[in-house]
Amino acid sequence: MLIYLTEYLTQYVSGFAVFNYITMRAIMAILTALLISFFIGPAVIRWLIQLKVGQAVRLDGPQTHLVKHGTPTMGGVMILFSVAMAILLWGNLTNHYLLIVTLSMMGFGVIGFVDDYKKVVYKDPNGMRSRTKYFWQSLVGLVTAYSLFAFASLPAETQLLIPYMKDTFITLGAWSIVLSYFVIVGTSNAVNLTDGLDGLAIMPTVMISGALGVFAYLSGHVYFASYLNIPYLPGVGELTIFCAALAGAGLGFLWFNAHPAQVFMGDVGSLAIGAALGTVAVAVKQELVFFIMGGVFVAETLSVILQVGSFKLRKGKRIFLMAPLHHHFEQKGWHESQVIVRFWVVTIILVLIGLASLKLR
């Protein structure tokens, strides 16, 4: 909303013109989301404690996790609120990319909220039925994927860009809807699986969101896109504001989620931010680069798939000591903080490799 106010004030005070630049609004968005998270965090935690929405801990998991039983969950509402407010203040609300990504995040957030509510309020350990949960994820994912396809006006928006190779892409046409669906829903569930240790999921989210913001800004700038030989997508630069807001809200949440965590994000947070990251990756046409940068999320998901498959096909034999992957390393003797920080380091490396695709061809 403030973008419209600053545009009006520019005719009286030229200095307000600085707020018309995406870079300036991105800085303001990250600071706004960060400060809102800091401000509302203690109140949200107290509210969750009063509601007695404590996290249940797996009894078959690492014994060190038993002390976490009862820690308030559903803290993801803090992230969603902070992002939404930052976008309302600094985003261009007429931009279809920004609206689609924001609504996708909120849609998955509602699904996660219902799932969490069933678990912690109705004391149903299973929460929403898996089939029901997947149905609603698929519905929101398909609507998001189709919306991006429907608004596509350039051939590049329905192509799969091959990173590290010059002028190499696969034309998908309407099949881009299928790809987008799997990226969005898959990432949503991948972040959900990763969110098992204090700060494990949120810091990679911050780093990947920042990198996707770089891709969004460059792809939305005709000169930078031409120089770097990446698809020029008019209007996609506005997603820089979203990525900045998500990074700021994530850092604010990490303040309370760092070990030992005062609050967990719950499905309301993990499903929503996973879908948001996937949707941005699709919008900026960096699906494969996103696959690389989100390597930790990918590894966590594959560990669960392989573990379940091995257990069923090999008559109870397991590949990992425990899945998801972070629990495997805990069972091998790694301290929780070691697992978290090392996974962060891996993500930093993967994000840098992803950003290198801008020049390495």
C-alpha positions in Angstrom: 0.0 0.0 0.0 2.8 2.4 0.8 4.1 2.2 -2.8 1.0 4.1 -3.9 1.4 6.7 -1.1 5.1 7.2 -2.0 4.2 7.6 -5.7 1.8 10.3 -4.8 4.2 12.1 -2.4 7.0 12.0 -5.1 5.3 14.9 -7.0 5.8 17.0 -3.9 9.1 15.6 -2.5 11.4 14.0 -5.1 13.2 12.0 -2.4 10.2 9.6 -2.1 11.0 8.3 -5.6 13.6 6.0 -4.0 10.7 3.8 -2.7 9.7 3.1 -6.3 12.8 1.0 -6.7 12.4 -2.8 -6.1 15.7 -2.9 -4.2 14.7 -0.3 -1.7 11.3 -1.9 -1.2 13.0 -5.3 -0.7 15.2 -3.8 2.0 12.1 -2.3 3.7 10.2 -5.6 3.4 12.9 -7.7 5.0 13.2 -5.2 7.9 9.5 -4.9 8.3 8.9 -8.6 8.4 11.9 -9.0 10.8 10.7 -6.4 13.2 7.1 -7.6 13.2 8.3 -11.1 14.0 10.4 -9.8 16.9 7.5 -7.7 18.2 4.7 -10.3 18.0 6.9 -13.4 18.8 6.6 -13.3 22.6 2.8 -12.6 22.4 2.3 -15.4 20.0 4.2 -17.9 22.1 2.2 -16.9 25.2 -1.0 -17.3 23.3 0.0 -20.7 22.1 1.0 -21.7 25.6 -2.4 -20.6 26.9 -4.1 -22.7 24.2 -2.0 -25.6 25.3 -0.9 -26.4 21.7 2.2 -28.3 22.7 4.2 -30.5 20.3 4.0 -34.2 20.8 7.4 -36.0 20.5 8.0 -39.4 18.9 8.8 -41.9 21.7 10.8 -44.0 19.2 13.0 -41.1 18.4 16.2 -39.7 20.0 15.7 -39.6 23.8 17.2 -36.1 23.9 14.0 -34.9 22.2 11.7 -35.9 25.1 12.4 -32.6 26.9 10.8 -30.8 23.9 7.4 -32.4 24.7 4.9 -29.7 25.2 6.9 -26.9 23.4 4.3 -24.7 21.7 3.8 -25.4 18.0 1.9 -23.6 15.2 4.4 -20.8 15.4 4.3 -20.6 11.7 1.4 -18.2 12.0 4.0 -15.7 13.1 5.8 -16.1 9.8 2.7 -15.9 7.6 1.5 -12.8 9.4 4.8 -11.0 9.1 5.2 -11.9 5.4 1.6 -10.8 4.7 2.0 -7.4 6.4 5.4 -6.7 4.7 3.8 -7.4 1.3 0.8 -5.3 2.0 3.0 -2.4 3.0 5.7 -2.7 0.3 4.4 -4.9 -2.5 2.7 -3.9 -5.7 -0.7 -5.6 -5.1 -1.6 -5.4 -8.8 1.3 -7.7 -9.8 -0.1 -11.2 -10.6 3.2 -13.0 -9.7 3.1 -11.5 -6.2 -0.6 -12.3 -5.7 -0.3 -15.9 -6.9 2.7 -16.7 -4.7 1.1 -15.0 -1.6 -2.2 -16.8 -2.1 -0.5 -20.1 -2.6 1.4 -19.7 0.6 -1.7 -18.8 2.5 -3.7 -21.7 1.0 -1.1 -24.2 2.1 -1.0 -22.4 5.5 -4.7 -23.0 6.0 -4.2 -26.7 5.3 -1.3 -26.9 7.8 -3.3 -24.9 10.4 -6.2 -27.4 10.2 -3.8 -30.3 10.4 -2.0 -28.8 13.5 -5.4 -27.9 15.1 -6.6 -31.4 14.9 -3.3 -32.7 16.4 -2.9 -30.3 19.3 -6.5 -29.2 20.2 -8.5 -32.3 19.4 -5.5 -34.5 20.5 -5.7 -36.5 17.3 -2.1 -37.7 16.8 -2.7 -38.3 13.1 -4.2 -34.9 12.4 -5.8 -34.5 9.1 -6.1 -37.8 7.2 -3.3 -38.3 4.7 -5.6 -38.6 1.8 -7.6 -35.6 2.8 -4.4 -33.5 3.4 -3.0 -34.6 0.0 -6.2 -33.8 -1.8 -6.3 -30.2 -0.5 -2.6 -29.8 -1.2 -3.1 -31.0 -4.7 -6.1 -28.7 -5.2 -4.2 -25.6 -4.1 -1.1 -26.7 -6.0 -3.0 -27.3 -9.2 -4.8 -24.0 -8.9 -1.5 -22.2 -8.4 0.2 -24.1 -11.3 -2.7 -23.3 -13.6 -2.7 -19.7 -12.6 0.9 -19.3 -13.5 0.2 -21.0 -16.8 -2.9 -18.9 -17.5 -1.0 -15.6 -17.0 2.0 -16.7 -19.1 2.5 -14.4 -22.0 6.0 -15.4 -23.2 7.3 -18.8 -24.4 10.0 -18.8 -21.7 7.2 -19.0 -19.0 6.3 -22.5 -20.2 9.9 -23.8 -20.7 12.2 -25.8 -18.4 15.6 -24.0 -18.3 18.6 -26.3 -18.1 21.2 -24.7 -15.8 24.9 -24.4 -16.6 24.1 -24.8 -20.3 23.8 -21.8 -22.7 20.4 -21.4 -24.5 19.3 -24.9 -23.5 15.7 -25.5 -22.5 12.8 -27.9 -22.9 9.5 -26.5 -24.2 6.7 -27.9 -22.1 3.7 -26.0 -23.1 0.7 -27.1 -21.0 2.8 -29.8 -19.4 4.4 -27.0 -17.4 1.3 -27.2 -15.2 2.3 -30.7 -14.2 5.9 -29.7 -13.5 4.7 -26.7 -11.5 2.3 -28.9 -9.5 5.0 -31.4 -8.5 7.5 -28.7 -7.6 5.0 -26.8 -5.4 3.4 -29.8 -3.6 6.7 -31.7 -3.4 8.6 -28.7 -1.8 5.7 -28.2 0.6 6.0 -31.7 1.9 9.8 -31.7 1.8 10.1 -28.7 4.1 7.5 -30.3 6.4 9.7 -33.5 6.6 12.8 -31.4 7.3 11.2 -29.4 10.1 12.2 -31.9 12.8 15.0 -30.1 14.7 15.3 -26.6 16.2 16.0 -24.1 13.3 16.8 -26.9 10.8 14.2 -25.9 8.2 13.9 -22.2 8.7 17.5 -21.2 8.1 17.7 -23.0 4.7 14.4 -21.3 3.9 16.0 -17.9 4.6 19.0 -18.7 2.4 17.1 -20.2 -0.5 14.5 -17.4 -0.3 17.3 -14.8 -0.6 18.8 -16.6 -3.6 15.5 -16.9 -5.3 15.0 -13.2 -4.7 18.3 -12.5 -6.6 17.0 -14.6 -9.5 13.6 -12.8 -9.4 15.2 -9.4 -9.5 17.6 -10.3 -12.4 14.9 -12.0 -14.4 12.6 -9.0 -14.1 15.3 -6.6 -15.2 15.6 -6.4 -19.0 19.3 -5.4 -19.1 20.5 -7.9 -16.4 18.5 -10.7 -17.9 20.0 -10.0 -21.4 23.5 -9.8 -20.0 23.2 -13.0 -18.0 21.3 -14.8 -20.8 18.4 -15.8 -18.6 14.7 -15.5 -19.5 13.4 -11.9 -19.2 10.1 -12.1 -17.4 8.4 -8.7 -17.1 6.9 -8.2 -13.6 8.6 -11.1 -12.0 11.0 -8.8 -10.2 8.2 -8.0 -7.8 8.8 -11.4 -6.2 12.0 -9.9 -4.8 9.7 -8.2 -2.3 8.1 -11.5 -1.4 11.4 -13.3 -1.0 12.8 -10.5 1.1 9.7 -10.6 3.3 10.0 -14.3 3.8 13.7 -14.1 4.6 13.0 -11.4 7.2 10.2 -13.3 8.8 12.3 -16.4 8.8 15.1 -14.7 10.6 12.7 -13.3 13.1 11.2 -16.7 13.7 14.7 -18.2 14.1 15.2 -15.9 17.1 12.6 -18.0 18.9 13.2 -21.3 17.1 16.9 -21.5 17.7 18.1 -24.4 20.0 16.6 -24.8 22.5 13.4 -23.8 20.7 10.8 -21.7 22.4 8.3 -22.5 19.6 8.0 -24.8 16.6 6.5 -23.7 13.3 4.2 -26.7 12.9 2.6 -27.7 9.6 1.0 -24.2 9.3 4.5 -22.9 8.7 6.4 -25.7 7.0 3.7 -26.5 4.4 3.2 -22.8 3.6 6.8 -21.7 3.2 7.6 -24.9 1.3 4.8 -24.1 -1.2 5.9 -20.5 -1.4 9.5 -21.4 -2.2 8.3 -23.9 -4.9 6.0 -21.4 -6.4 8.7 -18.7 -6.6 11.1 -21.2 -8.2 8.5 -22.0 -10.9 7.7 -18.3 -11.5 11.4 -17.4 -12.1 11.9 -20.5 -14.2 14.7 -21.9 -12.0 13.1 -25.2 -11.0 16.3 -27.3 -11.5 18.5 -24.7 -9.8 16.0 -24.7 -6.9 16.4 -28.5 -6.8 20.1 -28.0 -6.3 19.8 -25.2 -3.7 17.2 -27.2 -1.8 19.4 -30.3 -1.6 18.8 -30.7 2.1 15.1 -30.8 1.6 15.5 -33.3 -1.3 17.8 -35.5 0.8 15.4 -35.5 3.7 12.5 -36.5 1.5 14.5 -39.2 -0.4 15.5 -40.7 3.0 11.9 -41.2 4.0 10.9 -42.6 0.6 13.9 -45.0 0.6 13.3 -46.0 4.2 9.6 -46.8 3.6 10.4 -48.6 0.3 13.1 -50.7 1.9 11.0 -51.6 4.9 8.1 -52.8 2.7 10.1 -54.5 -0.1 12.9 -56.0 2.0 10.7 -57.4 4.8 11.4 -54.9 7.5 15.0 -54.0 6.6 16.0 -50.4 6.9 18.6 -48.3 5.1 18.9 -45.6 7.7 18.9 -45.9 11.5 15.9 -43.6 11.5 14.2 -41.3 8.9 14.1 -38.5 8.1 17.8 -38.1 7.5 18.5 -35.7 10.4 17.4 -38.4 12.9 19.8 -40.9 11.3 22.7 -38.7 12.1 21.5 -38.1 15.6 21.3 -41.9 16.1 24.9 -42.1 14.9 25.9 -39.9 17.8 25.8 -36.4 16.3 24.6 -33.8 18.7 21.4 -32.0 17.6 23.3 -28.7 17.2 25.9 -30.4 15.0 23.3 -31.8 12.7 21.6 -28.4 12.4 24.7 -26.3 11.7 26.2 -28.9 9.3 23.0 -29.0 7.3 23.1 -25.2 7.2 26.7 -25.3 5.9 25.6 -27.8 3.2 22.8 -25.4 2.2 25.1 -22.4 2.0 27.4 -24.4 -0.4 24.4 -25.6 -2.5 23.0 -22.1 -2.7 26.3 -20.8 -3.9 26.4 -23.5 -6.5 22.9 -22.5 -7.6 23.8 -18.8 -7.9 26.9 -19.8 -9.9 24.5 -20.9 -12.7 24.0 -17.2 -13.5 27.5 -17.1 -15.0 28.8 -20.6 -15.3 27.5 -21.9 -18.7 
